Amino acid sequence: ILLSNLSEMATLKIAFNTITGDIYALPFQVREMVEKHGLDILYVDYSQLYTASNHNQSKAAEIDFVSKTLKAIAMENNIPVVALTQFAKSALNASMFELADHFKESSSLKQDSSTAMVVALEQTEEQKRSKDAKVIVLKNRNGVCFKPIELNYIGEIFTFEEKYQKEV
């Protein structure tokens, strides 16, 4: 699934925003990257680091504004925006079907997203070259949810490889 689309993904113009934490500046930066460089996709790491200038509001209200701004950027520029986020501690006790309700500090991230996914790593104390990992789609407006994609995670080079099913 993933590897079959890798050559197409290699041609995309991708930007990782690691420069600004000012959510008000981001729409202008993205518009310029789209117009001047043909930006195809934007990754934001991670959405809780963005700040809005109104310090009288709660962190949840601030993340709500960030979420809506990221959605507007995607729609205005016709590009996907991938926003990385953390889960709240309450997610530790949640089922897979409830995980998207536990994004840290705001439920608006779930509400505003078209797709929400989680990467789950095998929990082990031993040092291994690779660990089992799964990508699970928690929300998908246009497709299947909760069907895991099996991967191998190679921690020393931070790489995920598709796990091949042995044919019988």
PAZAPA-4460 file (N, C-alpha, C; in steps of 0.05 Angstrom, whole numbers, plus 32768, in hexadecimal, padded with zeros to 4 digits):
% residues 168
    n_x    n_y    n_z   ca_x   ca_y   ca_z    c_x    c_y    c_z   seq   type   mol
   8011   7FE8   8000   8000   8000   8000   8012   8019   8000     1      I     A
   8022   801B   8014   8033   8033   8016   8049   8035   8001     2      L     A
   8057   801E   7FFD   806D   801E   7FEA   8064   8022   7FCE     3      L     A
   804C   8019   7FC7   8042   801C   7FAC   803E   803A   7FA4     4      S     A
   803B   804B   7FB8   8038   8068   7FB2   8051   8078   7FB8     5      N     A
   8067   806B   7FBF   807F   8079   7FC7   808B   808A   7FB0     6      L     A
   808B   8080   7F98   8097   808F   7F81   8087   80A9   7F7C     7      S     A
   806C   80A7   7F7F   805C   80BF   7F7B   8061   80D3   7F92     8      E     A
   8064   80C9   7FAA   8069   80DB   7FC1   8084   80E9   7FBE     9      M     A
   8098   80DB   7FB2   80B3   80E7   7FAF   80B3   8100   7F9E    10      A     A
   809F   8104   7F8D   809E   811B   7F7C   8090   8133   7F89    11      T     A
   8084   812F   7FA0   8075   8144   7FAE   8088   8159   7FB9    12      L     A
   8080   8172   7FB9   808E   8187   7FC6   8083   8189   7FE2    13      K     A
   8093   8182   7FF6   8089   817F   8011   8099   8193   8023    14      I     A
   808A   81A0   8035   8097   81B2   8048   8091   81A9   8065    15      A     A
   80A5   81AB   8076   80A1   81A6   8092   80A5   81C1   809F    16      F     A
   8090   81CA   80AD   8092   81E4   80BA   809F   81E0   80D6    17      N     A
   80B7   81E9   80D9   80C5   81E7   80F2   80CE   8203   80FB    18      T     A
   80C6   8217   80EC   80D0   8232   80F1   80BF   8243   8104    19      I     A
   80A6   8243   80FF   8095   8256   810E   8082   8248   8121    20      T     A
   807D   8254   8137   8068   824B   814A   8051   825F   8149    21      G     A
   8052   8272   8137   803D   8287   8135   8029   827E   8120    22      D     A
   8012   8276   8129   7FFD   826C   8117   7FF3   8281   8103    23      I     A
   7FF6   829A   810B   7FED   82B0   80F9   7FFF   82B3   80E1    24      Y     A
   8019   82AC   80E4   802C   82AF   80CD   802A   8297   80BA    25      A     A
   8021   8280   80C4   8022   8268   80B3   8012   826A   8099    26      L     A
   7FF9   8275   8099   7FEB   8276   807F   7FFA   8285   806A    27      P     A
   8008   829B   8071   8017   82AA   805E   802F   829B   8054    28      F     A
   803D   828D   8066   8054   827D   805F   804C   8267   804B    29      Q     A
   8036   8259   8051   802D   8243   8040   8024   824D   8025    30      V     A
   8015   8263   8024   800C   826E   800B   8024   8275   7FF9    31      R     A
   8039   8280   8005   8051   8287   7FF6   805F   826E   7FEC    32      E     A
   8061   8259   7FFD   806D   8240   7FF4   805E   8232   7FDE    33      M     A
   8043   8234   7FDF   8032   8229   7FCA   8037   8238   7FB0    34      V     A
   8036   8253   7FB1   8038   8263   7F99   8054   8262   7F8D    35      E     A
   8069   8264   7F9D   8084   8266   7F93   8092   824B   7F8E    36      K     A
   808A   8237   7F9E   8099   821E   7F9D   8087   8206   7F96    37      H     A
   806D   820A   7F93   805B   81F5   7F8C   8057   81E0   7FA2    38      G     A
   8056   81E9   7FBB   8053   81D8   7FD2   803B   81C5   7FCE    39      L     A
   803F   81AB   7FD3   802A   8197   7FD0   801E   818D   7FEA    40      D     A
   802E   818E   8000   8025   8185   8019   8034   8193   8030    41      I     A
   8027   8197   8046   8033   81A5   805D   8031   8193   8075    42      L     A
   8048   818F   8083   8048   8180   809C   804D   8194   80B3    43      Y     A
   803D   8193   80C7   8040   81A5   80DE   8046   8194   80F7    44      V     A
   805E   8199   8102   8067   8189   8119   806B   819C   8131    45      D     A
   805C   819C   8143   8043   8190   8147   802F   81A6   8150    46      Y     A
   8016   81A1   814C   8002   81B7   814D   8000   81C5   8168    47      S     A
   8006   81B7   817E   8004   81C4   8199   801A   81D9   819E    48      Q     A
   802F   81DA   818D   8044   81EE   8191   803C   8209   8186    49      L     A
   8028   820A   8175   801F   8224   816A   8011   8235   817F    50      Y     A
   8015   824F   817D   8008   8260   8190   7FF9   8276   8181    51      T     A
   7FE3   827E   818E   7FD4   8295   8185   7FDA   82AC   8199    52      A     A
   7FD8   82C4   8190   7FE2   82DA   81A1   7FD0   82E0   81B9    53      S     A
   7FB7   82D6   81B9   7FA5   82DC   81D0   7FAC   82CA   81E7    54      N     A
   7FBA   82D4   81FB   7FC3   82C4   8212   7FAD   82C1   8227    55      H     A
   7F95   82CD   8222   7F7F   82CA   8235   7F6E   82B2   8230    56      N     A
   7F74   82A3   821B   7F63   828C   8214   7F71   8272   821E    57      Q     A
   7F61   825D   8220   7F6C   8244   8229   7F7D   8237   8213    58      S     A
   7F8C   8223   821A   7F9C   8215   8207   7F8A   8206   81F3    59      K     A
   7F74   81FC   81FD   7F61   81EE   81EB   7F55   8201   81D6    60      A     A
   7F4F   821A   81DE   7F45   822E   81CB   7F5B   8235   81B7    61      A     A
   7F73   8236   81C0   7F8A   823D   81AF   7F8E   8227   819A    62      E     A
   7F8D   820E   81A2   7F8F   81F7   8190   7F78   81F6   817D    63      I     A
   7F60   81FD   8186   7F49   81FF   8175   7F4E   8212   815E    64      D     A
   7F59   8229   8165   7F5F   823D   8150   7F75   8233   813D    65      F     A
   7F89   8226   8148   7F9E   821A   8137   7F93   8205   8124    66      V     A
   7F81   81F4   812E   7F75   81E0   811E   7F65   81EC   8107    67      S     A
   7F55   8200   810D   7F45   820D   80F8   7F56   821B   80E4    68      K     A
   7F6C   8227   80ED   7F7F   8234   80DB   7F8C   8220   80C8    69      T     A
   7F94   8209   80D2   7FA1   81F4   80C1   7F8D   81EA   80AD    70      L     A
   7F74   81E7   80B5   7F5F   81DE   80A2   7F5B   81F3   808C    71      K     A
   7F5B   820C   8094   7F58   8222   8080   7F70   8223   806D    72      A     A
   7F88   821E   8077   7FA0   821E   8066   7F9D   8207   8051    73      I     A
   7F94   81F0   805A   7F91   81DA   8048   7F7D   81E0   8032    74      A     A
   7F66   81EB   803A   7F51   81F1   8027   7F59   8208   8014    75      M     A
   7F65   821D   801E   7F6C   8234   800E   7F81   822D   7FF9    76      E     A
   7F94   821B   8001   7FAB   8215   7FEF   7FA7   81FA   7FE0    77      N     A
   7F91   81EC   7FE6   7F8B   81D3   7FDA   7FA2   81BF   7FDD    78      N     A
   7FAC   81BD   7FF6   7FC2   81AA   7FFC   7FBB   819C   8016    79      I     A
   7FC5   8184   801A   7FC1   8177   8034   7FD3   8183   8049    80      P     A
   7FC9   8186   8061   7FD9   818F   8077   7FD9   8178   808C    81      V     A
   7FF1   816E   8092   7FF4   8159   80A6   7FFE   8165   80BF    82      V     A
   7FED   8165   80D4   7FF4   8171   80ED   7FF8   815B   8102    83      A     A
   8010   815A   810D   8016   8146   8121   800D   8151   813C    84      L     A
   8004   813F   814D   7FF9   8148   8167   7FFE   8132   817B    85      T     A
   7FFB   8138   8194   7FFE   8124   81A9   7FE2   811C   81B4    86      Q     A
   7FE2   8105   81C1   7FCA   80FD   81CF   7FCC   8106   81EC    87      F     A
   7FB5   810A   81F8   7FB3   810F   8215   7FB9   80F6   8224    88      A     A
   7FC0   80F7   823D   7FC6   80E0   824D   7FAE   80CD   824E    89      K     A
   7F96   80D8   824C   7F7E   80C8   824D   7F7C   80B4   8237    90      S     A
   7F8C   80B7   8222   7F8B   80A5   820B   7F97   808A   8212    91      A     A
   7FA7   8089   8228   7FB3   806F   8230   7F9E   805A   8236    92      L     A
   7F86   8063   823F   7F71   8051   8247   7F5B   804F   8232    93      N     A
   7F5F   805C   821B   7F4A   805D   8207   7F4D   8045   81F3    94      A     A
   7F36   803D   81E9   7F37   8029   81D4   7F3F   8036   81B9    95      S     A
   7F46   8026   81A6   7F4E   8031   818B   7F37   8042   8180    96      M     A
   7F1F   803B   8185   7F08   804A   817A   7F04   8065   8187    97      F     A
   7F10   8069   819E   7F0D   8082   81AD   7F26   8094   81AC    98      E     A
   7F3B   808B   81A0   7F55   809A   81A1   7F53   80B6   8196    99      L     A
   7F45   80BA   8180   7F43   80D4   8174   7F36   80E8   8186   100      A     A
   7F27   80DF   819A   7F1A   80F1   81AE   7F2E   80FB   81C3   101      D     A
   7F47   80F1   81C2   7F5A   80F8   81D7   7F72   8107   81CC   102      H     A
   7F6F   8117   81B7   7F85   8128   81AE   7F8A   813C   81C4   103      F     A
   7FA3   8142   81C9   7FAA   8153   81E0   7F9F   8170   81DC   104      K     A
   7F91   8179   81F1   7F89   8195   81F4   7F72   819E   81E1   105      E     A
   7F68   818D   81CF   7F53   8197   81BE   7F46   8181   81AE   106      S     A
   7F2B   8181   81AE   7F1D   816E   819D   7F19   8179   8181   107      S     A
   7F1F   8193   817D   7F1C   819F   8163   7F2F   8193   814E   108      S     A
   7F46   8188   8157   7F58   817B   8144   7F4A   8163   8136   109      L     A
   7F3A   8154   8145   7F2B   813E   813A   7F15   8149   8128   110      K     A
   7F06   815C   8132   7EEF   8167   8123   7EF7   8174   8109   111      Q     A
   7F0E   8182   8108   7F16   8190   80F0   7F25   817F   80DC   112      D     A
   7F2F   8168   80E4   7F3F   8157   80D2   7F2D   8147   80C0   113      S     A
   7F38   8141   80A9   7F2B   812E   8096   7F33   8112   809C   114      S     A
   7F4C   810F   80A5   7F57   80F5   80AC   7F68   80F8   80C5   115      T     A
   7F65   80E5   80D7   7F76   80E4   80EF   7F81   80C8   80F1   116      A     A
   7F9C   80C6   80F6   7FA9   80AD   80F8   7FBB   80AC   8110   117      M     A
   7FC1   8095   8119   7FD4   8091   812F   7FE9   807C   8127   118      V     A
   8002   8081   812F   8017   806D   812B   801B   8060   8147   119      V     A
   8017   8046   8148   801B   8037   8161   8033   8025   815E   120      A     A
   8046   8028   8171   805E   8017   8171   805C   8001   8186   121      L     A
   8068   7FEA   8180   806A   7FD4   8192   8078   7FDE   81AC   122      E     A
   806D   7FD8   81C2   8079   7FE0   81DC   808A   7FC9   81E6   123      Q     A
   80A4   7FCE   81E5   80B7   7FB9   81EF   80CF   7FC7   81FB   124      T     A
   80DA   7FBA   820F   80F2   7FC5   821D   810C   7FBD   820E   125      E     A
   810B   7FA7   8200   8124   7F9E   81F3   812B   7FAF   81DB   126      E     A
   8145   7FB2   81D6   814F   7FC1   81C0   814E   7FAF   81A7   127      Q     A
   813E   7FB5   8194   813C   7FA6   817B   8141   7FB9   8164   128      K     A
   814B   7FAD   814E   814F   7FBD   8136   8135   7FCA   812C   129      R     A
   8120   7FBA   812D   8106   7FC4   8124   80F0   7FBB   8137   130      S     A
   80DB   7FCA   8137   80C4   7FC4   8148   80AB   7FC3   8136   131      K     A
   8097   7FB4   813F   807E   7FB4   8131   8070   7FCF   8135   132      D     A
   8064   7FD9   8120   8055   7FF2   8122   803C   7FF0   8111   133      A     A
   8029   8000   8117   8010   8001   8108   8008   801D   8104   134      K     A
   7FFD   8023   80ED   7FF0   803D   80E8   7FD2   8036   80E8   135      V     A
   7FC3   8044   80F9   7FA7   803F   80FC   7F98   8058   80F5   136      I     A
   7F86   8057   80E2   7F76   806E   80DA   7F5E   8070   80EE   137      V     A
   7F5E   8086   80FD   7F49   808A   8111   7F31   8098   8106   138      L     A
   7F36   80A9   80F2   7F20   80B8   80E5   7F27   80BB   80C8   139      K     A
   7F13   80B6   80B7   7F18   80B8   809A   7EFD   80BF   808D   140      N     A
   7EFB   80D8   8085   7EE2   80E1   8079   7EDB   80D2   805F   141      R     A
   7EF0   80C7   8052   7EEC   80BC   8037   7EF4   809E   8036   142      N     A
   7EF4   8090   804C   7EFD   8074   8049   7EFC   8065   8063   143      G     A
   7F0B   8050   8063   7F0B   803C   8079   7F1A   8046   8091   144      V     A
   7F0F   803E   80A9   7F1C   8044   80C2   7F23   802B   80D1   145      C     A
   7F36   802C   80E2   7F3E   8018   80F6   7F49   7FFE   80EA   146      F     A
   7F51   7FFF   80D0   7F5F   7FE8   80C4   7F7C   7FEE   80C5   147      K     A
   7F8C   7FE1   80D7   7FA8   7FE8   80DA   7FB9   7FE1   80C2   148      P     A
   7FCD   7FF2   80BD   7FE1   7FED   80A9   7FFA   7FE4   80B9   149      I     A
   8003   7FCC   80B4   801A   7FC0   80C2   8034   7FCB   80B7   150      E     A
   8046   7FD4   80CA   8060   7FDF   80C2   8076   7FD4   80D4   151      L     A
   808E   7FD7   80CC   80A5   7FD3   80DD   80B1   7FEE   80E2   152      N     A
   80B8   7FF4   80FA   80C4   800E   8101   80E2   8009   8108   153      Y     A
   80F3   8016   80F9   8110   8014   80FE   8119   802E   810C   154      I     A
   811B   802C   8126   8120   8044   8137   813A   8052   8132   155      G     A
   8150   8043   812C   816A   8050   8129   816B   8063   8112   156      E     A
   815A   805F   80FE   8159   8072   80E7   813D   807E   80E4   157      I     A
   812C   807B   80F8   8111   8086   80F8   8103   8081   80DD   158      F     A
   8100   8068   80D6   80F4   8060   80BD   80DE   804B   80C2   159      T     A
   80C9   804D   80B3   80B4   8039   80B3   80B5   802A   8099   160      F     A
   80B3   8010   809A   80B2   8000   8082   8099   7FF0   8082   161      E     A
   808D   7FEC   806B   8075   7FDC   8069   807B   7FBF   806F   162      E     A
   806B   7FB3   807F   806E   7F97   8086   8061   7F86   8070   163      K     A
   8070   7F74   8066   8065   7F63   8050   8058   7F4A   805C   164      Y     A
   8040   7F44   8052   8032   7F2C   805B   803D   7F15   804A   165      Q     A
   8044   7EFF   8058   804D   7EE7   804A   8036   7EDA   803D   166      K     A
   8038   7ED4   8024   8023   7EC6   8016   8024   7EA9   801C   167      E     A
   800D   7E9D   8020   800B   7E80   8027   8005   7E70   800E   168      V     A
***
